[in-house]
Amino acid sequence: MRLSWTCTGQLLVLLLSVLRFPAAAANLANNKTLAKLTGQLQSASFTHTELLIRATADILLQHYTTFTSKQLYVRWEDGASGPLVDEILRRTATHLSVLVERDPPVTPADGLDQSHHHQQLRLLNLLLVADCAEFDHVVAGLTDELYDYSGLYTVLLVGASSKRQHLETAGIILRTLWARYIVNVVVLIGDGRQQQQADGDDDDDDDDVRLYTYFPYGEDYCERALPVVWNVYERGVGFVHREHSPFPPKLDNFYHCPLAVATFPVYPFIIPSAMMADLWPGHAERTEQEEEEDLKGIEAMVLRTLRQRLNFRLQLMNVDPPDWGTAGPRDQATGASAYIRHLRANLTIGYWATTLHRNRYMASSFAYYTSQLVLAVPPGAPYTSLELLRCPLAKPIWTFLLCSLAAGLAVIGWLRWAGSPTVRHFVLGHDAPNRAWPAMIAVLLGAGLSRAPRGSFARALLLCWLAGTLVLRSAYTGSMIRFLQSDRNHTVPANLPALLDAGYQLYMYRNYSFVFDAYPHIGRRVQLVTAHQFRTAIVRRLQRPGARLCVLLPLETVTFLNRNLTRTGQLLRVARERVTVAKLAIYTQRTSALLGPLNKLLERFVASGLLHRWAAQYHQLRFLANPYQYRGRQQLVLADMDGPFEILLVGLGLGAGTFLIELVAGRWEGGKRKKRQSGEQ
């Protein structure tokens, strides 16, 4: 806008000269060349400003209005012309809601201002500045806490630079924005006519506005912001190249440029082959095809397909020690998170579960897979022989049976010693009071009676007791057979709190501590083990019935390991209830431009079912079952009836002891009787 003010100033100077010096005015009237020059300056200034306004309004109306969000953010510096801004807003206000700012607050460079966490990021942006100095001031306020770097950015520079310097000026602006990974950007530069005239660079063909942008990846370069004239806006024509969108897709083809990927083995998501054990960080001698073939797993297939579709070269970086680490400020980040925070890697993949803490410092892609974190537990302790007799019936049934038996025996005892003869004969029968106790127990155990009681009421009570015990014995026998044919172990607690209350030790093969961020009392009880410790010691302990330990693992890891463990007679069993669900994604820098093309392809993979197909190659639920367990009908053997035999032996022992006591007592009484008789004689 400085251009129009300069031209207007020249006209005012000429007018004052005419008023003060009539002679000079006459000479000026005769000087047609000077008058023509003045008219050309005024006409050129108006024409270029109008073209600049029309080009900007055309971009806003044709491309900004296609977004769901219709909020346009205009950053207006003092050097930009107010009338220019007013005219642009007048043409777009009916289609977009506008927020105009002069000096918004600036957040720290690390971009972690808590006050903006719930503020909507600015997606559609128009930046109006007068020169590069003002643009640098604007860029200082472009923080990722306020602005969405994947949005649209139109930079309108209305300063007075020579048209020969427009390409250089646009390059400075575009390189500055690429340093913040802002890709969807166009630059429109106003034309300084006075400077051109002073330099003698007048061009009759300058009635156009050039649109500058950049492509960060090309056939001969990688990650460079080289300015190009992408389109031209001419008077009466508009944009010359209609097929050139101001915001073309720039990251659909990386032209075989390298992308650094930080990862480490996480079975079965990232699996390095045996030949990569020592060379996995990648040597220069190894070809790209060898690196791709060496990397297997669910997410390795995702990474390989992304490489093929986006045409980038995979540069693997092995994280050592293999851990996700802690995402935080750059000086506090550890593990694979530090590779991203320190800009050593473009992205990281390998069972990255999305969490609020990670998303605060890094950016996650579309969550393309849902994994369950479960507890691998050993089998329960085996039942003893006596416990096997108790288990077929639940505790309420045993309680009801014993209470009924105790009540019956108590009533019989009360009737025998305290009841009236009439009531005793009515309830127990005339000739059965002495046999009531043995008869009740005999009927319960399924034995017969030598003689039924006399009396209708006594017989009715006997029939009720016979019917009830018959049902219970039948249910007990059938349940016992099914129970003996199933696993004969105590049930393991179903969830993590119950396991911890039962004295189980919680181990982690990997650092899944993010699961317990909201439960620090559980996190303090976790013990981390190495891969070697897990394979050699923990797996063996998980095979011991009754062992008090559990290991937190992804369900996919359990099924994958069982494919090989079952060949050696081992099996990882899981608790009935899962611990949590992990939404897996690819992580990169908060402002990375890679998220757009990655999300686009990942959504296609999920919608087409490719992810589930790839996962099915490594994760199959049938490997949770014990392949050595016989599932058909099983015949009971004598060993299954140890409990009844033990009770029989106990009964025989008690009977034999009672018999011996009776013999001893009989002989002792017989001896006393003989002595008494001999004394009387």
C-alpha positions in Angstrom: 0.0 0.0 0.0 3.0 2.2 0.3 3.0 2.3 -3.5 -0.4 4.1 -3.8 0.6 6.6 -1.1 3.8 7.4 -2.8 2.1 8.0 -6.2 -0.5 10.2 -4.5 2.2 12.2 -2.9 3.9 12.9 -6.2 0.6 14.2 -7.7 0.1 16.5 -4.7 3.7 17.9 -5.2 2.9 18.6 -8.8 -0.4 20.3 -8.0 1.3 22.6 -5.4 4.0 23.5 -7.9 1.4 24.6 -10.5 -0.4 26.8 -7.9 2.7 28.6 -6.7 4.6 29.0 -10.0 2.3 29.8 -12.9 5.2 29.9 -15.3 6.3 26.5 -14.3 2.7 25.4 -14.7 2.7 26.6 -18.3 5.9 24.7 -19.0 4.4 21.7 -17.3 1.3 21.8 -19.5 3.6 21.9 -22.5 5.5 18.9 -21.1 3.2 16.1 -22.3 5.8 13.4 -21.4 5.7 14.3 -17.7 1.9 14.4 -17.6 1.8 11.0 -19.3 4.2 9.6 -16.8 2.1 10.9 -13.9 -1.0 9.3 -15.3 0.8 6.0 -15.9 2.0 6.0 -12.2 -1.5 6.6 -10.9 -3.1 4.0 -13.3 -0.4 1.4 -12.6 -0.7 1.8 -8.8 -4.5 1.4 -8.9 -4.4 -1.5 -11.3 -1.8 -3.6 -9.3 -3.5 -3.0 -6.0 -6.8 -4.0 -7.5 -5.3 -7.2 -8.9 -3.7 -8.0 -5.6 -7.1 -7.6 -3.8 -8.9 -9.7 -6.5 -6.2 -12.5 -6.4 -6.4 -12.7 -2.6 -10.2 -12.7 -2.5 -10.3 -15.4 -5.2 -8.1 -17.7 -3.1 -10.1 -17.1 0.0 -13.5 -17.6 -1.6 -12.6 -20.6 -3.7 -10.4 -22.6 -1.3 -11.0 -21.4 2.3 -14.8 -21.7 2.1 -14.5 -25.5 1.3 -13.5 -26.2 4.9 -16.0 -27.0 7.6 -14.5 -24.3 9.7 -15.4 -20.9 8.2 -13.3 -18.9 10.7 -10.7 -16.8 8.9 -7.9 -15.4 11.1 -6.3 -12.2 9.7 -3.0 -11.1 11.1 -2.5 -7.5 10.2 0.7 -5.6 10.9 0.9 -1.8 11.1 2.8 -1.5 7.9 0.0 -3.0 5.8 -2.5 -0.7 4.3 -5.9 -0.4 6.1 -7.9 0.3 2.9 -6.4 -2.9 1.4 -7.5 -5.0 4.3 -11.0 -3.4 4.3 -11.5 -4.2 0.6 -10.4 -7.8 1.1 -12.7 -8.3 4.1 -15.6 -6.6 2.3 -15.4 -9.2 -0.5 -15.1 -12.2 1.8 -17.2 -11.2 4.9 -20.4 -12.8 3.6 -18.7 -16.2 3.2 -16.3 -16.3 6.1 -16.4 -15.2 9.7 -13.3 -13.0 10.3 -11.1 -12.4 13.4 -8.6 -9.6 12.8 -5.6 -9.4 15.2 -2.8 -6.9 15.4 -0.6 -8.3 18.2 -1.7 -11.6 19.6 0.0 -13.2 22.7 3.1 -15.2 22.0 3.6 -18.5 23.8 7.0 -20.0 24.7 9.1 -21.7 22.1 8.4 -25.1 23.5 4.7 -24.5 22.8 3.3 -25.6 26.1 1.1 -22.8 27.3 -1.7 -24.4 29.4 -4.1 -21.5 28.7 -4.5 -22.5 25.0 -5.0 -26.3 25.4 -8.8 -26.1 24.8 -8.6 -23.3 22.3 -9.5 -24.0 18.7 -6.4 -24.1 16.5 -6.4 -21.5 13.7 -6.8 -23.4 10.4 -7.5 -20.6 7.8 -5.0 -17.8 8.0 -4.3 -14.6 6.1 -1.1 -12.7 7.0 -0.7 -9.1 5.8 2.7 -7.5 6.2 4.7 -4.7 4.7 8.1 -6.2 4.6 10.2 -9.1 5.7 10.9 -7.5 9.1 7.2 -7.4 9.9 6.9 -11.0 8.6 9.5 -12.1 11.1 7.5 -10.5 13.9 4.4 -12.4 12.7 6.3 -15.7 12.6 7.3 -15.3 16.2 3.6 -15.6 17.1 2.9 -18.7 15.0 3.0 -21.2 17.8 1.6 -24.7 17.6 -0.6 -23.9 20.6 -2.5 -21.3 18.5 -2.1 -22.3 14.9 -2.7 -25.5 13.0 0.4 -25.9 10.9 -1.5 -28.2 8.5 -4.0 -25.4 7.7 -4.0 -22.9 4.9 -1.7 -19.8 4.9 -1.8 -16.9 2.5 0.9 -14.3 3.0 0.2 -10.9 1.4 3.4 -8.8 1.3 2.5 -5.2 0.3 6.0 -3.7 0.6 8.0 -1.9 -2.0 10.5 -4.4 -3.3 11.5 -4.5 -6.9 9.8 -7.1 -9.0 13.2 -8.6 -9.8 13.5 -9.3 -6.0 10.1 -10.9 -5.6 11.4 -14.4 -6.1 14.2 -13.9 -3.5 11.7 -12.3 -1.1 9.3 -15.2 -1.5 12.1 -17.6 -0.9 12.9 -16.0 2.4 9.3 -16.3 3.5 8.8 -19.8 2.3 12.0 -21.1 4.0 11.0 -19.5 7.2 7.6 -21.3 7.1 9.1 -24.6 6.1 11.3 -24.5 9.2 8.0 -24.8 11.1 6.7 -27.5 8.7 4.0 -25.2 7.2 3.5 -26.6 3.7 0.1 -25.3 2.5 1.2 -21.7 1.9 1.1 -19.2 -0.9 2.8 -15.8 -1.1 1.5 -12.8 -3.0 3.8 -9.8 -3.2 2.7 -6.2 -4.0 4.7 -4.3 -6.6 6.7 -1.2 -5.7 6.3 1.0 -8.7 8.2 4.0 -7.6 11.3 1.9 -7.0 11.0 0.3 -10.4 10.7 3.7 -12.0 13.7 5.0 -10.2 15.8 2.0 -11.3 14.6 2.3 -14.8 12.9 -1.1 -14.7 9.5 -0.1 -16.1 7.7 -2.9 -17.8 4.5 -2.5 -19.7 3.6 -6.1 -19.0 3.5 -5.9 -15.3 -0.3 -5.9 -14.8 -0.3 -9.3 -13.1 0.2 -10.8 -9.6 2.4 -13.9 -9.2 1.6 -16.6 -6.8 4.6 -18.2 -5.1 4.8 -21.5 -3.3 7.3 -24.4 -2.8 7.5 -28.2 -3.0 9.7 -29.6 -0.2 10.5 -32.8 -2.1 11.5 -33.1 -5.7 13.4 -35.3 -8.1 16.7 -33.6 -7.4 16.4 -32.3 -3.8 14.9 -33.2 -0.4 13.4 -31.0 2.3 14.2 -27.7 0.6 11.9 -24.7 0.2 12.7 -23.6 -3.3 10.3 -20.8 -4.4 8.4 -21.3 -7.7 5.9 -19.2 -9.6 3.0 -21.6 -9.4 0.3 -19.3 -11.0 -0.3 -15.8 -12.3 -3.3 -13.6 -11.8 -4.0 -11.3 -14.8 -6.5 -8.5 -15.2 -9.6 -9.8 -17.1 -8.4 -13.4 -17.0 -7.9 -14.3 -13.3 -5.6 -17.2 -12.6 -4.0 -18.2 -15.9 -3.4 -21.9 -14.9 -6.8 -23.0 -13.7 -5.6 -26.5 -13.2 -3.0 -25.3 -10.6 -4.7 -25.2 -7.2 -3.0 -22.6 -4.9 -2.7 -25.5 -2.3 -1.7 -28.6 -4.3 -0.8 -31.9 -2.6 2.9 -31.6 -1.9 3.6 -34.7 0.2 2.0 -37.5 -2.0 5.4 -38.3 -3.5 8.7 -38.0 -1.6 10.8 -38.8 -4.7 12.8 -41.4 -2.8 14.0 -39.0 -0.1 15.0 -40.6 3.2 12.7 -40.6 6.2 14.3 -41.6 9.5 12.2 -44.0 11.5 13.0 -44.8 15.2 11.8 -48.2 16.3 12.8 -51.3 18.2 11.6 -54.9 18.4 8.0 -55.3 19.8 6.7 -58.7 19.0 4.6 -59.2 16.8 4.4 -55.6 15.7 8.1 -55.0 14.9 10.1 -58.2 14.4 13.7 -58.1 13.2 14.8 -61.3 11.6 17.6 -63.5 12.9 20.1 -62.0 10.4 19.4 -58.5 11.7 20.3 -59.3 15.3 23.7 -57.7 15.0 23.2 -55.4 12.0 19.7 -54.0 12.8 20.8 -50.3 13.2 21.6 -50.6 9.4 25.0 -50.5 7.7 25.7 -48.6 4.6 26.5 -51.8 2.7 22.9 -53.1 3.1 20.5 -52.3 0.4 17.0 -50.8 1.0 15.4 -54.0 -0.1 17.4 -56.0 2.4 16.3 -53.7 5.2 12.7 -54.0 4.2 12.8 -57.8 4.0 14.5 -58.1 7.4 11.7 -56.1 9.1 8.6 -58.2 9.8 5.5 -57.7 11.9 2.1 -56.1 11.8 3.3 -52.5 11.9 6.3 -53.3 9.8 3.9 -54.2 7.0 2.1 -50.9 7.6 5.5 -49.1 7.3 6.5 -50.9 4.2 3.2 -50.1 2.5 3.5 -46.5 3.4 6.9 -46.4 1.9 5.7 -47.9 -1.3 2.7 -45.5 -1.6 4.6 -42.4 -0.7 7.8 -43.3 -2.4 10.3 -42.5 0.4 13.5 -44.3 1.4 13.3 -46.1 4.8 16.1 -45.2 7.1 15.8 -47.4 10.3 17.2 -46.1 13.6 17.4 -48.8 16.3 16.5 -47.3 19.7 18.9 -48.6 22.4 17.9 -49.4 25.0 14.6 -50.5 23.4 12.0 -48.4 25.1 9.4 -45.8 24.2 10.8 -43.6 26.9 9.1 -40.5 28.4 7.7 -37.8 26.3 8.4 -34.4 27.8 10.4 -31.2 27.3 13.4 -31.7 25.0 15.9 -31.8 27.9 13.8 -34.5 29.7 12.7 -36.8 26.9 14.1 -40.3 26.9 14.0 -43.4 24.8 12.3 -43.3 21.4 10.5 -40.1 22.4 13.9 -38.3 22.5 14.5 -39.2 18.9 11.4 -37.3 18.0 11.8 -34.4 20.4 15.4 -33.9 19.4 14.5 -34.1 15.7 16.7 -37.1 15.1 13.9 -39.1 13.5 11.0 -38.1 11.3 8.6 -40.6 12.9 8.5 -43.6 15.3 6.4 -46.7 15.1 6.2 -49.8 17.3 3.2 -50.3 19.6 2.8 -46.5 20.3 -0.4 -46.3 22.3 -1.9 -42.8 22.2 -2.0 -41.0 25.6 -2.8 -37.5 26.6 0.7 -37.0 27.9 2.4 -38.1 24.7 0.0 -36.0 22.6 1.0 -32.9 24.6 4.6 -33.1 23.3 4.3 -35.1 20.1 1.7 -35.6 17.4 0.0 -38.9 16.7 -1.4 -40.1 13.5 -4.8 -41.7 12.9 -5.3 -44.6 15.4 -5.2 -47.5 13.0 -5.3 -50.5 15.4 -6.8 -51.4 18.7 -4.8 -53.8 20.9 -5.8 -55.3 24.3 -3.4 -55.4 27.1 -3.9 -58.5 29.2 -2.3 -60.3 32.1 -0.4 -63.6 31.4 -1.0 -65.7 34.5 0.0 -69.3 35.6 -2.6 -72.0 36.0 -4.3 -72.1 39.4 -3.2 -74.5 42.1 -4.6 -78.0 41.6 -7.5 -79.1 43.7 -6.9 -81.7 46.5 -8.9 -84.9 46.5 -11.3 -83.7 49.2 -11.8 -80.4 47.3 -12.9 -82.3 44.3 -15.8 -83.8 46.3 -16.9 -80.3 47.4 -16.5 -78.5 44.1 -19.5 -79.9 42.0 -22.0 -78.1 44.2 -21.9 -74.4 45.0 -21.6 -73.1 48.5 -25.3 -72.1 48.8 -26.4 -75.6 47.9 -24.0 -77.1 50.5 -25.2 -74.7 53.1 -28.9 -75.5 52.4 -28.2 -79.2 52.5 -26.2 -79.1 55.8 -28.8 -76.8 57.4 -31.6 -79.2 56.4 -29.7 -82.2 57.8 -28.8 -80.4 61.0 -32.4 -79.3 61.5 -33.8 -82.8 60.9 -31.3 -84.4 63.3 -32.1 -81.7 65.9 -35.8 -82.3 65.7 -35.4 -86.0 66.0 -33.2 -85.6 69.1 -35.7 -83.2 70.7 -38.6 -85.6 70.0 -36.7 -88.5 71.5 -35.7 -86.9 74.7 -38.1 -84.0 75.4 -41.1 -84.5 73.2 -44.4 -86.1 74.3 -45.0 -89.7 73.2 -48.0 -88.6 71.1 -46.1 -86.1 69.1 -43.1 -88.4 68.7 -45.2 -91.3 67.4 -47.1 -88.9 65.0 -43.9 -87.5 63.5 -41.5 -90.4 63.6 -43.9 -93.4 63.6 -44.8 -95.8 66.3 -41.8 -98.2 65.9 -39.1 -95.9 64.3 -37.9 -93.4 66.9 -34.7 -95.4 67.6 -33.9 -95.8 63.9 -34.7 -92.2 62.8 -31.2 -90.8 62.9 -29.5 -93.6 60.9 -32.4 -93.7 58.5 -32.1 -90.0 57.7 -28.4 -90.3 57.0 -28.8 -93.5 55.0 -31.4 -91.9 52.7 -29.1 -88.9 52.2 -26.3 -91.2 51.0 -28.6 -93.3 48.9 -29.0 -96.4 51.1 -32.2 -98.2 51.7 -34.4 -98.8 54.7 -35.1 -102.2 56.2 -38.6 -101.1 57.2 -40.7 -98.1 56.5 -42.1 -96.1 59.5 -45.7 -96.7 60.4 -48.0 -93.7 60.1 -49.0 -91.5 57.2 -47.4 -88.3 58.3 -44.1 -90.0 59.0 -44.1 -91.7 55.6 -44.9 -88.3 53.9 -41.9 -86.8 55.5 -39.8 -89.7 54.4 -41.0 -89.3 50.8 -40.1 -85.6 50.8 -36.6 -86.4 52.1 -36.2 -89.2 49.5 -37.2 -86.9 46.6 -35.0 -84.0 47.7 -31.9 -86.1 48.2 -32.5 -88.0 45.0 -32.4 -84.8 43.0 -29.3 -83.6 44.8 -27.5 -86.9 44.4 -28.3 -87.0 40.6 -27.1 -83.3 40.1 -24.0 -84.0 42.2 -23.1 -87.1 40.2 -23.5 -85.4 36.8 -21.7 -82.3 37.9 -18.9 -84.4 39.4 -18.3 -86.2 36.1 -18.2 -82.9 34.1 -16.0 -81.3 36.7 -13.5 -84.2 36.6 -13.3 -84.0 32.8 -12.4 -80.3 32.9 -9.4 -78.4 34.2 -8.9 -79.4 37.9 -7.3 -76.2 39.1 -8.3 -73.3 41.3 -9.7 -70.3 39.4 -7.1 -67.5 39.0 -8.4 -64.0 40.0 -10.0 -62.4 37.0 -8.6 -58.8 37.2 -5.5 -56.9 38.3 -6.8 -55.6 41.6 -7.9 -59.1 42.7 -4.5 -60.5 41.6 -2.6 -57.9 43.6 -4.8 -58.5 46.6 -4.1 -62.2 46.3 -0.3 -61.5 46.6 0.6 -61.8 42.9 3.7 -60.0 41.7 3.2 -57.8 38.6 5.9 -57.9 35.9 6.3 -56.0 32.6 8.2 -57.3 29.6 8.1 -53.8 28.2 7.6 -50.5 30.0 3.8 -50.2 29.7 3.8 -47.8 32.7 1.6 -45.4 30.8 -1.2 -47.7 31.6 -0.9 -46.8 35.3 -0.5 -43.1 35.1 -3.8 -42.6 36.8 -3.0 -45.4 39.3 0.3 -44.6 40.9 -0.2 -47.1 43.7 -0.2 -49.9 41.2 2.7 -48.5 39.2 4.9 -48.6 42.3 4.4 -52.4 42.5 5.5 -53.1 38.9 8.8 -54.8 38.3 10.4 -54.5 34.8 12.2 -57.5 33.3 14.5 -57.7 30.3 13.7 -59.8 27.2 16.3 -62.4 28.3 14.7 -62.7 31.8 11.3 -63.0 30.3 12.3 -65.8 27.9 14.4 -67.8 30.3 12.8 -67.4 33.8 9.4 -65.7 33.6 8.0 -68.1 31.0 9.0 -71.1 33.0 7.5 -69.7 36.2 4.2 -69.1 34.3 3.9 -72.8 33.7 3.9 -73.7 37.4 0.4 -74.1 38.9 -0.3 -71.8 41.8 2.7 -69.5 41.1 2.1 -65.9 42.4 3.0 -63.8 39.4 1.4 -62.1 36.4 2.9 -60.3 33.3 1.4 -57.4 31.5 1.5 -58.1 27.7 -0.5 -57.2 24.5 -2.8 -60.0 23.6 -1.1 -60.2 20.2 2.2 -60.9 21.9 0.7 -63.7 23.9 -0.8 -65.5 20.8 2.4 -64.9 18.8 4.7 -66.4 21.5 2.3 -69.3 22.0 2.9 -70.3 18.4 6.4 -71.4 19.3 5.9 -72.2 23.0 3.3 -74.8 22.4 5.8 -76.8 20.4 7.8 -77.2 23.6 4.8 -78.1 25.7 4.5 -74.5 27.2 1.6 -72.2 27.1 0.9 -68.6 28.2 -2.6 -68.3 29.7 -4.4 -65.0 30.2 -6.7 -63.7 32.9 -10.4 -63.4 32.1 -10.6 -59.6 32.2 -8.4 -57.3 30.1 -6.4 -54.5 31.8 -6.9 -51.8 29.2 -7.2 -51.0 25.4 -4.4 -49.4 23.5 -5.1 -47.3 20.4 -1.9 -47.6 18.2 -0.6 -44.8 16.1 2.5 -43.4 14.5 4.1 -40.5 16.4 6.1 -37.6 15.0 6.8 -34.0 15.8 3.9 -31.8 16.9 4.2 -29.7 13.8 5.2 -32.3 11.3 3.8 -32.1 7.8 3.8 -35.9 7.5 0.6 -36.4 9.4 -1.6 -35.4 6.5 -0.4 -38.0 3.9 0.0 -40.6 6.7 -3.5 -40.2 8.0 -4.9 -40.3 4.5 -3.4 -43.7 3.8 -3.9 -45.2 7.2 -7.6 -44.5 7.0 -7.7 -46.3 3.7 -5.9 -49.3 5.2 -8.4 -49.5 8.0 -11.5 -49.0 5.8 -10.3 -51.6 3.3 -9.6 -54.2 6.0 -5.9 -54.4 5.2 -4.9 -53.8 8.8 -7.0 -56.8 10.1 -5.6 -59.0 7.3 -2.0 -58.1 8.2 -2.7 -58.6 11.9 -4.3 -62.0 11.2 -1.0 -63.3 9.9 0.6 -62.9 13.4 -2.4 -62.8 15.8 -4.7 -65.8 16.0 -6.9 -66.4 19.0 -6.7 -70.2 18.6 -3.2 -70.1 20.1 -4.7 -69.1 23.4 -6.1 -72.6 23.8 -4.0 -75.5 25.1 -3.4 -77.8 22.0 -2.5 -80.8 24.2 -5.8 -80.8 26.1 -8.2 -83.6 24.9 -11.5 -82.0 24.0 -13.6 -85.2 23.4 -15.3 -87.5 25.9 -13.1 -88.7 28.7 -13.4 -91.9 30.8 -13.0 -91.5 34.5 -10.2 -93.6 36.1 -9.7 -94.7 39.7 -7.3 -91.8 40.2 -10.2 -89.4 39.6 -12.0 -91.0 42.6 -9.2 -90.5 45.2 -11.5 -88.4 47.4 -14.2 -91.1 47.9 -11.5 -93.8 48.5 -9.9 -91.5 51.1 -13.2 -91.0 52.9 -13.8 -94.8 52.7 -10.3 -95.5 54.2 -11.0 -92.9 56.9 -14.4 -94.6 57.7 -12.8 -98.0 57.7 -10.1 -96.7 60.0 -12.7 -95.2 62.4 -14.7 -98.5 62.2 -11.7 -100.6 62.9 -10.7 -98.3 65.8 -14.2 -98.5 67.2 -14.2 -102.2 66.9 -10.9 -102.5 68.8 -12.1 -100.2 71.5 -15.2 -102.3 71.9 -13.1 -105.5 72.1 -10.8 -104.0 74.7 -13.8 -102.6 76.6 -15.6 -106.0 76.4 -12.6 -107.9 77.7 -12.0 -105.4 80.5 -15.7 -105.6 81.6 -15.6 -109.4 81.3 -12.5 -109.5 83.5 -14.1 -107.3 86.1 -17.2 -109.4 86.1 -15.2 -112.6 86.7 -13.3 -111.0 89.6 -16.6 -109.9 91.1 -18.1 -113.4 90.7 -15.0 -115.0 92.2 -15.1 -112.6 95.1 -18.7 -113.3 95.8 -17.9 -117.1 95.9 
